[in-house]
Amino acid sequence: MIDVNTKSISLDGLGIENATIRYQLSSNDLHKITLEKGQGKESSLGAIAVNTGEFTGRSPMDRFIVKDEITKDEIWWGDINIPFDPEKFDKLYDKVVSYLSGKEVFVRDSYACADPSYKLNIRVVNEYPWSNMFAYNMFLRPTEEELKDFDPEWTVINAPGFMADAEIDGTRQHNFAILNFGKKIALIGGTGYTGEIKKGIFSALNFILPVFKNTLPMHCSANVGKDGDTAIFFGLSGTGKTTLSADPDRRLIGDDEHGWTNENTVFNFEGGCYAKAIDLTEEKEPEIYHAIKKGAILENVIMDENGVVDFSDVSITQNTRVSYPIYHIDNIQPGSTGKNPKNIFFLTADAFGVLPPISKLTPGQAAYHFISGYTAKVAGTEAGVTEPLPSFSACFGAPFMPLHPTRYAEMLSKKMQEAGVNVWLVNTGWTGGSYGVGHRMALKYTRAMITAALNGELGEVSHETYHKHSIFGLHHPRQIEGIPEDILHPRKTWKDEEVYYQTAMKLANSFKKNFKKFEEFANEEIMSGGPLV
């Protein structure tokens, strides 16, 4: 067997010279080094807690893709996929590797995609030990045998301490995350936020899989029931993607990024989970809470002098996070793969409180809502947000989608029809009024509704069993065992019916306005899936 601690590797080929290379260190070693360097503290739960610095989330306006022969005619260029000049990339790359030369660097060989047919070997070079620990958690871990002849296809170079000079380097400001498909490099600098590492590879796979492998990449979580039925959960951050997939009665495939193959399988891209930690409690989310132990990384949380975390304290950021290897969850699917899904759930946190808590979608509605990718921002999540704001992110993951959204939507529609899957829109947001008046949907109710759908208890749509929403055209169940009937009918939870309809019309118009940019690409069936107004 190979001893990874004595294996000699060189980074000279990357241009990183005379570096002290700490290769393939264990999670425990990286935890210890982080403490020794004063870059983190140990929490009472055993996990290490770090502060990512200036950036506590992704910086979408500082994400670039090198525009070259491979990408120029394929990428959906614009505010999401911002082009970067190849020559500027080369010069900036040389600066970053020169910055890392002579330093202690942490190197990890890993891979993405649990299905061996789609395996992508990755070498991650980090300036900080806890960033390398994040890579250990989030990517898949090769065996010692696999490391013997490991040949990295993609390289992630992560230098949080390097600051770009925007005027010279072609960036917007001092931080950047740049994908170069020609050279197969993800270059990240000026930010300590670890999410940029995993999202860089996710974005790369969102180009590689559909263009070269005819496989659909998805920003979703997935789990498997006792009978082998797979369920997929699409949703933006804060909608419950991780929480709802960590079901004690179902085995977790993964919580964020998956592929759906032509061989009728669903596979996890990752080897870990990156969950939001805001308001986390053992009672509400026991699986995630119990995953926070030695080997996990808490980001930007507040602890007292005894290391006890206050998960409700958002004084650093609302985007507090925990990263942990998937084996910290007890109930996981061996091999991180599943069969064709039987149910797909689109999760939205509707802060306007007007969408039904669960609706069964027609094929046209499924395509429309997938392309729309709706959720809502609430006060406090971003500077200047004082009331609910609609937020649309195509395919429930536009910041990571290099191709035009309709490319992914067409692939999903085709696969859904071939698999005969049920598609549901689930509102995990507000009931009884908008944000500030109503309250968040109880997790126990959402879980019960999803369980009923998974168990086939909601049946086919008919006038007797489903109500059709007069504004959105959504069919939602009239009754579900264990759920108060008013909860299933959002209008009934509001004190003022007129205000409810005014608010619903306002949101419907936001949907219509957002969808205008997709109308020329959408057929009649998709257009009929939108609001009825």
N, C-alpha and C positions, 0 to 999 in steps of 0.2 A: 504493500500500500504506500501511496505517496504521502510524505510529511509536508503539508502545505506551508508549515512554518519555516522550512529550510529550502523550499523550492526557490530557485533563482530565476527572477524575471527581469527584463530590462524595459525601460520606458524610453530608451534612446530613439526608437522608431517613431515615437510621438513627439520627439523634440524636448522631452523632459530629461535633463542631464544632471548627473551628480546628486540625485535625490536619495534620501534615505527611505527605502521602500518597505512599508509594513504591509505584507501581502497576506490576504485571506485570514485575517485575525478572527478569532472567535467573538461572538457577541459579548461574552463575559470580559474578554480582554479589552474590547473597545469601550465597554461600560466603565471599566477600571481606569483606562487612559483618559477618558473624558473627565472623570472625577479628579484625577491627578493634575490635569491641565487647568482645572478650575472652570471648565466650560459647561458643567452641569452639576446638578445636585441629585441625591438619591431621595426618592419619595418614600413615605411610610409603606407604600404598597410594593416596594422593591424596584419599580421602574425608575429609570433615570429621567430627570426633567431638565430640558434645555430651553434657552431663549433664542429664537432664530434671528433676533436683531431687528433692523429697520423694517424688514418685510416679514409679515406674519401670514401672508397669503400669496397666491400667484400674482404676477404683474402682466396682465394680458397685452397691454400696449408695448411691452418690451420683449415680446415673443416674435421671433423672426424665422423665416425659411429662406435659405439661399436659393436664388433664382438662377437655375442652370438648365442644361439640355434635358435633364430628367424631369424637372419640375415645371418649367415655364408654361407648358401647354396643359398641364394636369391640375395644378393647384387652383383653388378658388381664392384668387388674390383679393385683398381688401383690408378692412380694419382688423379682421381676425387673423388672416394669414398675410403678414407683412413681408414684402420681398427684401432680401439682403444681398448686396453686391458680392460676388465671389471673391474679388480681389480684396475687398474690405474684410471679408471673413478671414482670408489667409493672413493678413497683417495682424488682425486682432488675435487670431489663434496663436501666432508667434509670440505675441506679447504675453498671453496667458501662460503658455508653456515655459517661457522665460521666467515669469513670476514664480512658477512652481519649481523650477530647477534649483537644486541646492537645498530644498526644503524637505521636511519629513512629509511623506504623502502616504495615504492609505488606499490600497488597491484591492479590488474585489472582482473576481470572475464569477459571473452568474448568468442566468438566461431568463427569457420571457417565453410564455406560451407553454402550457402544460401538455398539450398534444404534441408528441414527438415530431409529427409531420410538419409542424409550424414553428419549431424551436428556433429562437433567435439568441445566439450567444452574445453576451455583453461584458465588456470590461469597464468598470467604474473606477475613476481616479478621483479621490477626494482630498481636499485640504484639511478637513476636520474629521476626527475619529467618529463623532456621533452621526455625521452625514454618511460615513461608510457603514455604520451600524444600521442606519435607515435602509441602505441598499441591501444589506443582509436580510432585513425583515421583509422588504417589499418585492424583491426579485426572487426567482426560483433558485434553489441552492443545488449546485452540481455535487455529485458524489465524488469521493476521492479518486475513484477510477476515471470518472469523466474529466477530472482536472488534469490528468496525465498529459493528454494531447489537446488541451483546450485551445481553440482557435477563435478569438473574439471577432464577430462580424461587425458589431457596432461598439463605439467607445463613447462613454460619458465622461467629460472632464468638468469637474465642479470646483470652482475657486471662489468661494464667497468673499474672500478678502481682497480680490482684485477689482479695482474700480476702473471702468472704461472712461475715456475722454470722448464725450458724445460728438464734439465737433470734428475730431480727428478720426474716430473709430466707426462712425456711421450709425451709432446707436441713438436712442432717444434720450437716454440719461445714463447714469453710471452702471446700472444693472442690465442684464440681458440673458436671454435663453434662445439659442440659435440652433436650428436643425440644418445639417448639410447632408442631403441624401446622396450626393455624389461621393463624398468622402466618408459617409456613414459615421458622422460625429455629432453628438449633442454637446454644445459648448455653453456652459452656465457660469456666470460671474456676477459679483456685486450683490448677491442675495444669499442669505442663509436658509431661506425657506426650502425645506427638503422636498415639498411637493413638486417643485420644478424638475427634480430628478426623474421621478416616476412618470410625470405627465409628458416629459420629453420623449421617453420611449413609447408611451401610449400614443402620442401624436405620430411618431414614426410608423408604428404598426397600423394606424388608421389610414396611412397611405399605402404601405407595403401590402397589406392583406387584400384589399379590394382590387388594387391595380395589378398585382403580380400573382395573387393566389386565389382570386375569385371567392374570397371569404369575407363575411360581414364582421367588422369590428364593432363593439357595442360598449357604451358607457353605462354599465348596468351591474347589478349584483345578481346572483343566481344560487338556487338551492334545489335539493332533490328530496322527494317524499319517500316514504317507506316502500311504495310500489314502483319506485324508479322514475316517477314523473318529475320533469324539470320545470321550474318556474323562474322567470326572468323579471327583474325589477329595474326599470329605467327611472332615472330621476336626477335632478340637480342637487347640489350640496344643500343639506338641511331639509330634504323632503322625506328622509327615512329609509334611504336605500340600504345602508349598512344595518340599521336597527331591524328592519322588517325581514331581511334575509337571514339574520342570526336568530332563527326560530328553533326552540328546543326540540320540536317534533320533526324537524327536517335537517338534512345534512347540508352544510354550507359548501358550495363550489368556490365562491369568491364574492367579494363585496364591492367591486368597482369596475373591472375591465375584463371583457370576454370576447371570444370569437365564436361565430356560428358557421359551421363548415357545410360543404355540400355532401359530406358523408353523414349528415344528420347528427352531429355532436356539437355540444357547447363546451368550450374549454376556458379556463381562467388564464389570464395573461400573467398573473402575479403569484407571489409566494407569501403574501401577507395582507394585512388590512390597515387602512388609514382612516380611522373613525373620528368624527367630530366628538369632542368631549364636553361641550357646553351642557350644563345641567345634568350631567351623567349621574345616575344613581344605581345602586345595586338592585334596588327593587324594580325599577323601570326597565333596565337593560342589563340583566345579570351576566349574559354571555360576554358582552364587551367589558363590563366592569371587572369580571374575573380574569380577563385576558391582560389586565394591567398588573404586571408582575415583573420580576427580573427578566430582562430581554426586551421589554417594551420601552418606548421613548415617548414621554409626554412633552408636548410643545406649548410654550407660552402660557402655562397655567400658573396660578398663584398658590404657594404653599406657606404654611406657618413654620415656626422654628423647629417643629417636630417632623416636618416633611409631610404633614397632612394636607392634601389637596382640597381647595375649595373650588369645586367644579362650576359653581354658579358665579364665580368672580371673573368678569370679562374686562377687567381694567387694562389688560394688555391688548386683548382682541376678542371678538366674538368667535373667531375661528380657532379656538383651542383644539388641539388634535392629539391623538394617540396612535402610534404606529406599533404593530406587533406582528410576529410571524404567525401564519395561519394556524400552526399547530398549537397556539395558545387557546384556540377554540376547541372544545372537546368534541363537538359533533360536526366533523368535517367529512366531505366526500373523498374517498380514496382516489388519488390520481387527479383530483380537481377537474373532472370532466363529467358531463351528463349527456343524456339523449336529447332528441328534439324536444323543445318545450311544449307543454300542453296549455300553459297559461302565461300571458305576458301582462305585467302591470306597469302602467305609466303613473308615476307618483308626482303629485304637485302639491305644494303648500300654498293653497289659495288664501292669501291674507285678506281678500275681500269678503270671504265667507259666503260665496254664492254658489259655488259648484257642489254638486252632490258628493257625498263621501265615497260612493262607488257607483260606477256606470259601466255598462257593457257596450263596447264600441263596434260599429259596423266596420268593414274594411276601409271604406272612405274616411270615416272618422278616425280610425287608427292611423292612417297615413297623414291626415291633417294635423292631428295632435302630436304625432312624432316629429313632423317637420316644424311645428310651432315650438315645442319644448317649453311649455309654460310653467312658471312658478311666480312667486311674488317676493319682492324685497320689503322688509319691514323696517320701521324706525330703528336706528342704531346700527344697522348692518353696514351702512356706508355713510360717509360724511354728506350732510345735506338731505338725507332721507328722513322726512318727518311724518309721512303717512304712507300707506301701502302703495307700492308701485309695481305694475306688471313687469315681468322680466321674461324674455323669450330667448331661448338658446337652442337653435336647431339641432334635432336629433338628441336632445337632452345632453349635449356636450359640444356645442359649436367651437369653444376655444381650443378643442383638441382635434378638430375635423379639417384636414387639409383639402379635401375634395368638396365639391358643391353638395349641400345637404340632400338634394334630390337623388344623388347617386346612392347614398346610404338608404334613403327612404324607399327607392325602387327595389333595392336588394332585400330590405326587410319585408316589404309588401309581398314580394314573390315567395319568400321563405315562409311567411305566415300562412299564405294561401296553400302552399304545398304541404305544410304540416297540419293544417286545419286547427290552428291554435285559437283559443279565446283571448281577446284583448280587453283589458279593463282600465279605466281611468279612475285613480284613487286620490281623493283629496285628503291629505294629511294635515291640512291647514286649519282654518278657523270655522267655527260654527256659532250660531246665535248672534251674528253680527260680524263686522269687519274687525281687523286688528285694533285693539284699544277699547272695543265695546264687547265683542264676543270673546271666546276662549278657544284654545287649541283643541282639536279633536283628540279625545282620549285614546291613548295607544291601545288600550284593551279593546275598544270598539273597532279600530282599524284592523287589528290582528284577527278579530272575530269575523269581520267581513271578508278578509283575504282567505281565511281558513274555509269559510263557506263556499267561496268561489273555487278554491282548490279541490274541495270535496265534491264538487258538482251539485251543490245544494241550491244554486240560484237559477238553474234551468234555462230554458230558451226564453227569449223576449216575447212577451204577449201583453195585450192590454190588461189582462187580469193580474199579471204578476209584476209588470213594470210600468212605471210612470214616465212619460216623455216630457222632458224639460221644455217649457214653452219658448225659451230664448236660445238655449244652446243645443236643443234637439237631442240631448243625451238621454238614454234610457236607463233609469235607475230603479232598483228593486223596491217594491212597495213594503215588503216585510223581510226581515232576516231574524232568525231566532236569536234571542238574547240582546237585540239592539232596540232601544226605544224608537218607536215609529217616527216620531218627530225628527230624530237625528237623520233619518234617511231622506227626509224632505227638507232641504235647507230653508225654504221660505217659511215653514212652520216654526223654525227656531228663532225667527226674527220678531221683534215686537211690532215693527212697522212694516206692513206689506209693501206699501208704496216705495219706501226707501230701499227695500230689498230689490225691487224691480229696477229702480233707477241705478242702483249699484251694479246689478247684473248687466244692464244695457251698456253701462260705462266699460265694463270688462269685455263684453262682446265686441264692442267697437275697437278696443285695443287689439283683440285677436285679428279682426278684419284689417286693421291698419298694418299690423306686423306682417300679415300674409301677402300683402300686395307685391312684395319683392319676389314671391315664389309663384305668383299666379300664372305667369307665362310658361312655367314648367309643369304645372299641375293639370291633370285631366279633370273631366266633369265629375267623376266619382269622388275624387279628392276634394274638389271645391264644394261638393254637396255635404262634406263632413264637417264644415265649419258652423258657426252660429247661424240661426235662422233669420236674424234681423237683417 
